[in-house]
Amino acid sequence: AIQIHGSYGFSNEYPVERFMRNARGSVIYEGTREIHQILQAEYALGYREDKVLSHPQPPAVGFEQETVPR
């Protein structure tokens, strides 16, 4: 937005500034895209595994134990 609109991308007189500010907030809230890519790659390559739950939840009522083929 800033590259296209120049200084108007920073000015709160135009809605593009609000769009840019709101978009940046979601990135900061969820973490950077690069961090998510690194975590996904580590899981895919087997470098990272989930911890074993200390109190695992029982299966939901009405579902069979193996609902997804492995």
PyMOL Python script that loads the backbone (N, CA, C, O; Angstrom):
from pymol import cmd

cmd.read_pdbstr("""\
ATOM      1  N   ALA A   1       0.822  -1.187   0.000  1.00  0.00           N
ATOM      2  CA  ALA A   1       0.000   0.000   0.000  1.00  0.00           C
ATOM      3  C   ALA A   1       0.869   1.255   0.000  1.00  0.00           C
ATOM      4  O   ALA A   1       0.576   2.227  -0.696  1.00  0.00           O
ATOM      5  N   ILE A   2       1.924   1.219   0.779  1.00  0.00           N
ATOM      6  CA  ILE A   2       2.784   2.399   0.866  1.00  0.00           C
ATOM      7  C   ILE A   2       3.538   2.606  -0.437  1.00  0.00           C
ATOM      8  O   ILE A   2       3.736   3.745  -0.862  1.00  0.00           O
ATOM      9  N   GLN A   3       3.959   1.526  -1.073  1.00  0.00           N
ATOM     10  CA  GLN A   3       4.691   1.665  -2.327  1.00  0.00           C
ATOM     11  C   GLN A   3       3.788   2.205  -3.431  1.00  0.00           C
ATOM     12  O   GLN A   3       4.239   2.978  -4.277  1.00  0.00           O
ATOM     13  N   ILE A   4       2.546   1.812  -3.430  1.00  0.00           N
ATOM     14  CA  ILE A   4       1.622   2.266  -4.473  1.00  0.00           C
ATOM     15  C   ILE A   4       1.154   3.689  -4.209  1.00  0.00           C
ATOM     16  O   ILE A   4       1.127   4.511  -5.125  1.00  0.00           O
ATOM     17  N   HIS A   5       0.784   3.990  -2.964  1.00  0.00           N
ATOM     18  CA  HIS A   5       0.179   5.277  -2.638  1.00  0.00           C
ATOM     19  C   HIS A   5       1.166   6.313  -2.116  1.00  0.00           C
ATOM     20  O   HIS A   5       0.792   7.467  -1.910  1.00  0.00           O
ATOM     21  N   GLY A   6       2.396   5.929  -1.904  1.00  0.00           N
ATOM     22  CA  GLY A   6       3.393   6.885  -1.423  1.00  0.00           C
ATOM     23  C   GLY A   6       3.061   7.387  -0.032  1.00  0.00           C
ATOM     24  O   GLY A   6       2.702   6.600   0.844  1.00  0.00           O
ATOM     25  N   SER A   7       3.176   8.673   0.177  1.00  0.00           N
ATOM     26  CA  SER A   7       2.937   9.235   1.511  1.00  0.00           C
ATOM     27  C   SER A   7       1.475   9.121   1.932  1.00  0.00           C
ATOM     28  O   SER A   7       1.177   9.177   3.125  1.00  0.00           O
ATOM     29  N   TYR A   8       0.552   8.961   0.974  1.00  0.00           N
ATOM     30  CA  TYR A   8      -0.853   8.785   1.333  1.00  0.00           C
ATOM     31  C   TYR A   8      -1.068   7.459   2.075  1.00  0.00           C
ATOM     32  O   TYR A   8      -2.053   7.305   2.797  1.00  0.00           O
ATOM     33  N   GLY A   9      -0.156   6.513   1.899  1.00  0.00           N
ATOM     34  CA  GLY A   9      -0.247   5.254   2.629  1.00  0.00           C
ATOM     35  C   GLY A   9      -0.020   5.429   4.120  1.00  0.00           C
ATOM     36  O   GLY A   9      -0.425   4.574   4.907  1.00  0.00           O
ATOM     37  N   PHE A  10       0.622   6.525   4.527  1.00  0.00           N
ATOM     38  CA  PHE A  10       0.864   6.821   5.940  1.00  0.00           C
ATOM     39  C   PHE A  10      -0.175   7.769   6.526  1.00  0.00           C
ATOM     40  O   PHE A  10      -0.371   7.799   7.741  1.00  0.00           O
ATOM     41  N   SER A  11      -0.833   8.535   5.684  1.00  0.00           N
ATOM     42  CA  SER A  11      -1.746   9.569   6.157  1.00  0.00           C
ATOM     43  C   SER A  11      -3.065   8.955   6.608  1.00  0.00           C
ATOM     44  O   SER A  11      -3.642   8.130   5.900  1.00  0.00           O
ATOM     45  N   ASN A  12      -3.545   9.355   7.787  1.00  0.00           N
ATOM     46  CA  ASN A  12      -4.813   8.805   8.264  1.00  0.00           C
ATOM     47  C   ASN A  12      -6.016   9.484   7.616  1.00  0.00           C
ATOM     48  O   ASN A  12      -7.154   9.212   7.999  1.00  0.00           O
ATOM     49  N   GLU A  13      -5.785  10.351   6.653  1.00  0.00           N
ATOM     50  CA  GLU A  13      -6.880  10.971   5.911  1.00  0.00           C
ATOM     51  C   GLU A  13      -7.451  10.026   4.857  1.00  0.00           C
ATOM     52  O   GLU A  13      -8.541  10.266   4.337  1.00  0.00           O
ATOM     53  N   TYR A  14      -6.729   8.961   4.540  1.00  0.00           N
ATOM     54  CA  TYR A  14      -7.142   8.028   3.500  1.00  0.00           C
ATOM     55  C   TYR A  14      -7.327   6.640   4.109  1.00  0.00           C
ATOM     56  O   TYR A  14      -6.598   6.266   5.028  1.00  0.00           O
ATOM     57  N   PRO A  15      -8.292   5.877   3.604  1.00  0.00           N
ATOM     58  CA  PRO A  15      -8.557   4.558   4.197  1.00  0.00           C
ATOM     59  C   PRO A  15      -7.421   3.560   4.004  1.00  0.00           C
ATOM     60  O   PRO A  15      -7.344   2.576   4.739  1.00  0.00           O
ATOM     61  N   VAL A  16      -6.552   3.784   3.048  1.00  0.00           N
ATOM     62  CA  VAL A  16      -5.478   2.820   2.805  1.00  0.00           C
ATOM     63  C   VAL A  16      -4.550   2.710   4.016  1.00  0.00           C
ATOM     64  O   VAL A  16      -3.969   1.651   4.251  1.00  0.00           O
ATOM     65  N   GLU A  17      -4.406   3.784   4.782  1.00  0.00           N
ATOM     66  CA  GLU A  17      -3.568   3.740   5.987  1.00  0.00           C
ATOM     67  C   GLU A  17      -4.164   2.770   7.007  1.00  0.00           C
ATOM     68  O   GLU A  17      -3.433   2.003   7.634  1.00  0.00           O
ATOM     69  N   ARG A  18      -5.467   2.802   7.171  1.00  0.00           N
ATOM     70  CA  ARG A  18      -6.137   1.896   8.112  1.00  0.00           C
ATOM     71  C   ARG A  18      -6.013   0.450   7.653  1.00  0.00           C
ATOM     72  O   ARG A  18      -5.790  -0.444   8.469  1.00  0.00           O
ATOM     73  N   PHE A  19      -6.157   0.215   6.345  1.00  0.00           N
ATOM     74  CA  PHE A  19      -6.020  -1.143   5.821  1.00  0.00           C
ATOM     75  C   PHE A  19      -4.624  -1.688   6.106  1.00  0.00           C
ATOM     76  O   PHE A  19      -4.466  -2.834   6.526  1.00  0.00           O
ATOM     77  N   MET A  20      -3.618  -0.854   5.874  1.00  0.00           N
ATOM     78  CA  MET A  20      -2.238  -1.275   6.112  1.00  0.00           C
ATOM     79  C   MET A  20      -2.009  -1.540   7.601  1.00  0.00           C
ATOM     80  O   MET A  20      -1.377  -2.533   7.961  1.00  0.00           O
ATOM     81  N   ARG A  21      -2.505  -0.680   8.447  1.00  0.00           N
ATOM     82  CA  ARG A  21      -2.337  -0.847   9.900  1.00  0.00           C
ATOM     83  C   ARG A  21      -3.022  -2.123  10.371  1.00  0.00           C
ATOM     84  O   ARG A  21      -2.447  -2.863  11.170  1.00  0.00           O
ATOM     85  N   ASN A  22      -4.229  -2.398   9.900  1.00  0.00           N
ATOM     86  CA  ASN A  22      -4.948  -3.607  10.298  1.00  0.00           C
ATOM     87  C   ASN A  22      -4.253  -4.865   9.792  1.00  0.00           C
ATOM     88  O   ASN A  22      -4.220  -5.876  10.494  1.00  0.00           O
ATOM     89  N   ALA A  23      -3.703  -4.815   8.598  1.00  0.00           N
ATOM     90  CA  ALA A  23      -3.000  -5.973   8.052  1.00  0.00           C
ATOM     91  C   ALA A  23      -1.747  -6.275   8.862  1.00  0.00           C
ATOM     92  O   ALA A  23      -1.444  -7.441   9.114  1.00  0.00           O
ATOM     93  N   ARG A  24      -1.019  -5.251   9.269  1.00  0.00           N
ATOM     94  CA  ARG A  24       0.192  -5.453  10.066  1.00  0.00           C
ATOM     95  C   ARG A  24      -0.149  -6.033  11.432  1.00  0.00           C
ATOM     96  O   ARG A  24       0.627  -6.820  11.975  1.00  0.00           O
ATOM     97  N   GLY A  25      -1.278  -5.664  11.990  1.00  0.00           N
ATOM     98  CA  GLY A  25      -1.668  -6.183  13.298  1.00  0.00           C
ATOM     99  C   GLY A  25      -1.859  -7.682  13.295  1.00  0.00           C
ATOM    100  O   GLY A  25      -1.469  -8.348  14.254  1.00  0.00           O
ATOM    101  N   SER A  26      -2.444  -8.234  12.250  1.00  0.00           N
ATOM    102  CA  SER A  26      -2.644  -9.682  12.202  1.00  0.00           C
ATOM    103  C   SER A  26      -1.330 -10.418  12.060  1.00  0.00           C
ATOM    104  O   SER A  26      -1.182 -11.518  12.594  1.00  0.00           O
ATOM    105  N   VAL A  27      -0.373  -9.844  11.355  1.00  0.00           N
ATOM    106  CA  VAL A  27       0.944 -10.480  11.221  1.00  0.00           C
ATOM    107  C   VAL A  27       1.650 -10.496  12.565  1.00  0.00           C
ATOM    108  O   VAL A  27       2.240 -11.510  12.939  1.00  0.00           O
ATOM    109  N   ILE A  28       1.601  -9.401  13.290  1.00  0.00           N
ATOM    110  CA  ILE A  28       2.251  -9.328  14.595  1.00  0.00           C
ATOM    111  C   ILE A  28       1.565 -10.271  15.572  1.00  0.00           C
ATOM    112  O   ILE A  28       2.237 -10.923  16.372  1.00  0.00           O
ATOM    113  N   TYR A  29       0.241 -10.356  15.523  1.00  0.00           N
ATOM    114  CA  TYR A  29      -0.511 -11.206  16.445  1.00  0.00           C
ATOM    115  C   TYR A  29      -0.169 -12.675  16.243  1.00  0.00           C
ATOM    116  O   TYR A  29       0.047 -13.391  17.220  1.00  0.00           O
ATOM    117  N   GLU A  30      -0.114 -13.137  15.014  1.00  0.00           N
ATOM    118  CA  GLU A  30       0.093 -14.547  14.738  1.00  0.00           C
ATOM    119  C   GLU A  30       1.555 -14.920  14.594  1.00  0.00           C
ATOM    120  O   GLU A  30       1.864 -16.111  14.540  1.00  0.00           O
ATOM    121  N   GLY A  31       2.447 -13.988  14.531  1.00  0.00           N
ATOM    122  CA  GLY A  31       3.851 -14.304  14.307  1.00  0.00           C
ATOM    123  C   GLY A  31       4.189 -14.121  12.843  1.00  0.00           C
ATOM    124  O   GLY A  31       3.306 -14.051  11.988  1.00  0.00           O
ATOM    125  N   THR A  32       5.441 -14.048  12.575  1.00  0.00           N
ATOM    126  CA  THR A  32       5.827 -13.796  11.195  1.00  0.00           C
ATOM    127  C   THR A  32       5.638 -15.036  10.340  1.00  0.00           C
ATOM    128  O   THR A  32       5.635 -16.165  10.832  1.00  0.00           O
ATOM    129  N   ARG A  33       5.486 -14.802   9.089  1.00  0.00           N
ATOM    130  CA  ARG A  33       5.312 -15.887   8.125  1.00  0.00           C
ATOM    131  C   ARG A  33       6.526 -16.802   8.125  1.00  0.00           C
ATOM    132  O   ARG A  33       6.394 -18.016   7.969  1.00  0.00           O
ATOM    133  N   GLU A  34       7.703 -16.224   8.300  1.00  0.00           N
ATOM    134  CA  GLU A  34       8.927 -17.009   8.273  1.00  0.00           C
ATOM    135  C   GLU A  34       8.993 -17.987   9.445  1.00  0.00           C
ATOM    136  O   GLU A  34       9.446 -19.120   9.286  1.00  0.00           O
ATOM    137  N   ILE A  35       8.542 -17.549  10.617  1.00  0.00           N
ATOM    138  CA  ILE A  35       8.549 -18.440  11.781  1.00  0.00           C
ATOM    139  C   ILE A  35       7.625 -19.626  11.533  1.00  0.00           C
ATOM    140  O   ILE A  35       7.975 -20.762  11.852  1.00  0.00           O
ATOM    141  N   HIS A  36       6.457 -19.372  10.969  1.00  0.00           N
ATOM    142  CA  HIS A  36       5.529 -20.459  10.677  1.00  0.00           C
ATOM    143  C   HIS A  36       6.124 -21.421   9.653  1.00  0.00           C
ATOM    144  O   HIS A  36       5.955 -22.633   9.781  1.00  0.00           O
ATOM    145  N   GLN A  37       6.810 -20.907   8.650  1.00  0.00           N
ATOM    146  CA  GLN A  37       7.425 -21.776   7.650  1.00  0.00           C
ATOM    147  C   GLN A  37       8.507 -22.645   8.271  1.00  0.00           C
ATOM    148  O   GLN A  37       8.613 -23.829   7.950  1.00  0.00           O
ATOM    149  N   ILE A  38       9.307 -22.073   9.153  1.00  0.00           N
ATOM    150  CA  ILE A  38      10.367 -22.842   9.806  1.00  0.00           C
ATOM    151  C   ILE A  38       9.766 -23.947  10.668  1.00  0.00           C
ATOM    152  O   ILE A  38      10.234 -25.085  10.636  1.00  0.00           O
ATOM    153  N   LEU A  39       8.731 -23.615  11.437  1.00  0.00           N
ATOM    154  CA  LEU A  39       8.095 -24.629  12.278  1.00  0.00           C
ATOM    155  C   LEU A  39       7.491 -25.754  11.441  1.00  0.00           C
ATOM    156  O   LEU A  39       7.635 -26.926  11.790  1.00  0.00           O
ATOM    157  N   GLN A  40       6.824 -25.415  10.350  1.00  0.00           N
ATOM    158  CA  GLN A  40       6.231 -26.437   9.494  1.00  0.00           C
ATOM    159  C   GLN A  40       7.300 -27.323   8.882  1.00  0.00           C
ATOM    160  O   GLN A  40       7.118 -28.537   8.784  1.00  0.00           O
ATOM    161  N   ALA A  41       8.411 -26.732   8.470  1.00  0.00           N
ATOM    162  CA  ALA A  41       9.506 -27.519   7.900  1.00  0.00           C
ATOM    163  C   ALA A  41      10.109 -28.445   8.952  1.00  0.00           C
ATOM    164  O   ALA A  41      10.421 -29.597   8.652  1.00  0.00           O
ATOM    165  N   GLU A  42      10.277 -27.957  10.176  1.00  0.00           N
ATOM    166  CA  GLU A  42      10.833 -28.798  11.235  1.00  0.00           C
ATOM    167  C   GLU A  42       9.920 -29.981  11.539  1.00  0.00           C
ATOM    168  O   GLU A  42      10.410 -31.088  11.763  1.00  0.00           O
ATOM    169  N   TYR A  43       8.607 -29.774  11.551  1.00  0.00           N
ATOM    170  CA  TYR A  43       7.679 -30.889  11.747  1.00  0.00           C
ATOM    171  C   TYR A  43       7.762 -31.864  10.574  1.00  0.00           C
ATOM    172  O   TYR A  43       7.794 -33.076  10.783  1.00  0.00           O
ATOM    173  N   ALA A  44       7.796 -31.353   9.355  1.00  0.00           N
ATOM    174  CA  ALA A  44       7.827 -32.210   8.171  1.00  0.00           C
ATOM    175  C   ALA A  44       9.109 -33.033   8.103  1.00  0.00           C
ATOM    176  O   ALA A  44       9.078 -34.187   7.677  1.00  0.00           O
ATOM    177  N   LEU A  45      10.233 -32.456   8.515  1.00  0.00           N
ATOM    178  CA  LEU A  45      11.516 -33.154   8.456  1.00  0.00           C
ATOM    179  C   LEU A  45      11.783 -34.013   9.686  1.00  0.00           C
ATOM    180  O   LEU A  45      12.779 -34.734   9.733  1.00  0.00           O
ATOM    181  N   GLY A  46      10.909 -33.942  10.674  1.00  0.00           N
ATOM    182  CA  GLY A  46      11.067 -34.757  11.867  1.00  0.00           C
ATOM    183  C   GLY A  46      11.983 -34.167  12.917  1.00  0.00           C
ATOM    184  O   GLY A  46      12.347 -34.861  13.867  1.00  0.00           O
ATOM    185  N   TYR A  47      12.368 -32.906  12.778  1.00  0.00           N
ATOM    186  CA  TYR A  47      13.224 -32.257  13.775  1.00  0.00           C
ATOM    187  C   TYR A  47      12.435 -31.838  15.009  1.00  0.00           C
ATOM    188  O   TYR A  47      13.020 -31.615  16.069  1.00  0.00           O
ATOM    189  N   ARG A  48      11.139 -31.729  14.886  1.00  0.00           N
ATOM    190  CA  ARG A  48      10.303 -31.247  15.988  1.00  0.00           C
ATOM    191  C   ARG A  48       9.110 -32.191  16.127  1.00  0.00           C
ATOM    192  O   ARG A  48       8.519 -32.610  15.132  1.00  0.00           O
ATOM    193  N   GLU A  49       8.767 -32.516  17.360  1.00  0.00           N
ATOM    194  CA  GLU A  49       7.598 -33.349  17.631  1.00  0.00           C
ATOM    195  C   GLU A  49       6.780 -32.699  18.736  1.00  0.00           C
ATOM    196  O   GLU A  49       7.306 -31.953  19.561  1.00  0.00           O
ATOM    197  N   ASP A  50       5.491 -32.993  18.739  1.00  0.00           N
ATOM    198  CA  ASP A  50       4.634 -32.485  19.806  1.00  0.00           C
ATOM    199  C   ASP A  50       4.952 -33.217  21.102  1.00  0.00           C
ATOM    200  O   ASP A  50       5.322 -34.391  21.091  1.00  0.00           O
ATOM    201  N   LYS A  51       4.805 -32.521  22.204  1.00  0.00           N
ATOM    202  CA  LYS A  51       5.000 -33.152  23.511  1.00  0.00           C
ATOM    203  C   LYS A  51       3.853 -34.119  23.779  1.00  0.00           C
ATOM    204  O   LYS A  51       2.737 -33.935  23.292  1.00  0.00           O
ATOM    205  N   VAL A  52       4.146 -35.149  24.560  1.00  0.00           N
ATOM    206  CA  VAL A  52       3.103 -36.074  24.977  1.00  0.00           C
ATOM    207  C   VAL A  52       2.253 -35.362  26.020  1.00  0.00           C
ATOM    208  O   VAL A  52       2.779 -34.729  26.935  1.00  0.00           O
ATOM    209  N   LEU A  53       0.944 -35.469  25.877  1.00  0.00           N
ATOM    210  CA  LEU A  53       0.044 -34.810  26.820  1.00  0.00           C
ATOM    211  C   LEU A  53       0.078 -35.520  28.168  1.00  0.00           C
ATOM    212  O   LEU A  53       0.067 -36.750  28.224  1.00  0.00           O
ATOM    213  N   SER A  54       0.119 -34.760  29.240  1.00  0.00           N
ATOM    214  CA  SER A  54       0.123 -35.367  30.571  1.00  0.00           C
ATOM    215  C   SER A  54      -1.256 -35.917  30.930  1.00  0.00           C
ATOM    216  O   SER A  54      -1.358 -36.883  31.686  1.00  0.00           O
ATOM    217  N   HIS A  55      -2.303 -35.318  30.401  1.00  0.00           N
ATOM    218  CA  HIS A  55      -3.670 -35.779  30.632  1.00  0.00           C
ATOM    219  C   HIS A  55      -4.402 -35.808  29.293  1.00  0.00           C
ATOM    220  O   HIS A  55      -5.137 -34.874  28.974  1.00  0.00           O
ATOM    221  N   PRO A  56      -4.210 -36.881  28.496  1.00  0.00           N
ATOM    222  CA  PRO A  56      -4.862 -36.910  27.185  1.00  0.00           C
ATOM    223  C   PRO A  56      -6.383 -36.938  27.309  1.00  0.00           C
ATOM    224  O   PRO A  56      -6.937 -37.507  28.249  1.00  0.00           O
ATOM    225  N   GLN A  57      -7.029 -36.320  26.356  1.00  0.00           N
ATOM    226  CA  GLN A  57      -8.486 -36.267  26.345  1.00  0.00           C
ATOM    227  C   GLN A  57      -9.038 -37.576  25.793  1.00  0.00           C
ATOM    228  O   GLN A  57      -8.460 -38.142  24.865  1.00  0.00           O
ATOM    229  N   PRO A  58     -10.152 -38.069  26.347  1.00  0.00           N
ATOM    230  CA  PRO A  58     -10.771 -39.270  25.786  1.00  0.00           C
ATOM    231  C   PRO A  58     -11.396 -38.937  24.432  1.00  0.00           C
ATOM    232  O   PRO A  58     -11.676 -37.773  24.143  1.00  0.00           O
ATOM    233  N   PRO A  59     -11.614 -39.963  23.603  1.00  0.00           N
ATOM    234  CA  PRO A  59     -12.257 -39.693  22.311  1.00  0.00           C
ATOM    235  C   PRO A  59     -13.645 -39.089  22.511  1.00  0.00           C
ATOM    236  O   PRO A  59     -14.306 -39.348  23.517  1.00  0.00           O
ATOM    237  N   ALA A  60     -14.068 -38.296  21.561  1.00  0.00           N
ATOM    238  CA  ALA A  60     -15.388 -37.670  21.631  1.00  0.00           C
ATOM    239  C   ALA A  60     -16.470 -38.738  21.546  1.00  0.00           C
ATOM    240  O   ALA A  60     -16.319 -39.735  20.841  1.00  0.00           O
ATOM    241  N   VAL A  61     -17.546 -38.520  22.259  1.00  0.00           N
ATOM    242  CA  VAL A  61     -18.658 -39.470  22.268  1.00  0.00           C
ATOM    243  C   VAL A  61     -19.294 -39.484  20.886  1.00  0.00           C
ATOM    244  O   VAL A  61     -19.553 -38.435  20.297  1.00  0.00           O
ATOM    245  N   GLY A  62     -19.540 -40.678  20.381  1.00  0.00           N
ATOM    246  CA  GLY A  62     -20.167 -40.810  19.075  1.00  0.00           C
ATOM    247  C   GLY A  62     -19.172 -41.030  17.951  1.00  0.00           C
ATOM    248  O   GLY A  62     -19.575 -41.290  16.817  1.00  0.00           O
ATOM    249  N   PHE A  63     -17.888 -40.932  18.237  1.00  0.00           N
ATOM    250  CA  PHE A  63     -16.870 -41.170  17.227  1.00  0.00           C
ATOM    251  C   PHE A  63     -16.156 -42.473  17.543  1.00  0.00           C
ATOM    252  O   PHE A  63     -15.937 -42.809  18.707  1.00  0.00           O
ATOM    253  N   GLU A  64     -15.798 -43.199  16.500  1.00  0.00           N
ATOM    254  CA  GLU A  64     -15.038 -44.426  16.706  1.00  0.00           C
ATOM    255  C   GLU A  64     -13.589 -44.070  17.021  1.00  0.00           C
ATOM    256  O   GLU A  64     -13.144 -42.950  16.772  1.00  0.00           O
ATOM    257  N   GLN A  65     -12.866 -45.033  17.567  1.00  0.00           N
ATOM    258  CA  GLN A  65     -11.470 -44.796  17.937  1.00  0.00           C
ATOM    259  C   GLN A  65     -10.638 -44.425  16.708  1.00  0.00           C
ATOM    260  O   GLN A  65      -9.853 -43.478  16.763  1.00  0.00           O
ATOM    261  N   GLU A  66     -10.794 -45.147  15.618  1.00  0.00           N
ATOM    262  CA  GLU A  66     -10.029 -44.891  14.394  1.00  0.00           C
ATOM    263  C   GLU A  66     -10.965 -44.338  13.327  1.00  0.00           C
ATOM    264  O   GLU A  66     -11.558 -45.112  12.575  1.00  0.00           O
ATOM    265  N   THR A  67     -11.110 -43.038  13.245  1.00  0.00           N
ATOM    266  CA  THR A  67     -11.983 -42.446  12.234  1.00  0.00           C
ATOM    267  C   THR A  67     -11.204 -42.081  10.980  1.00  0.00           C
ATOM    268  O   THR A  67     -11.781 -41.979   9.897  1.00  0.00           O
ATOM    269  N   VAL A  68      -9.900 -41.882  11.119  1.00  0.00           N
ATOM    270  CA  VAL A  68      -9.068 -41.508   9.981  1.00  0.00           C
ATOM    271  C   VAL A  68      -8.099 -42.641   9.704  1.00  0.00           C
ATOM    272  O   VAL A  68      -7.353 -43.035  10.600  1.00  0.00           O
ATOM    273  N   PRO A  69      -8.086 -43.183   8.479  1.00  0.00           N
ATOM    274  CA  PRO A  69      -7.133 -44.259   8.186  1.00  0.00           C
ATOM    275  C   PRO A  69      -5.701 -43.741   8.260  1.00  0.00           C
ATOM    276  O   PRO A  69      -5.400 -42.624   7.841  1.00  0.00           O
ATOM    277  N   ARG A  70      -4.849 -44.565   8.793  1.00  0.00           N
ATOM    278  CA  ARG A  70      -3.439 -44.160   8.931  1.00  0.00           C
ATOM    279  C   ARG A  70      -2.569 -44.823   7.918  1.00  0.00           C
ATOM    280  O   ARG A  70      -1.360 -44.592   7.897  1.00  0.00           O
TER     281      ARG A  70
END
""", "prot")
cmd.dss("prot")
cmd.show_as("cartoon", "prot")
cmd.util.cbc("prot")
cmd.orient("prot")
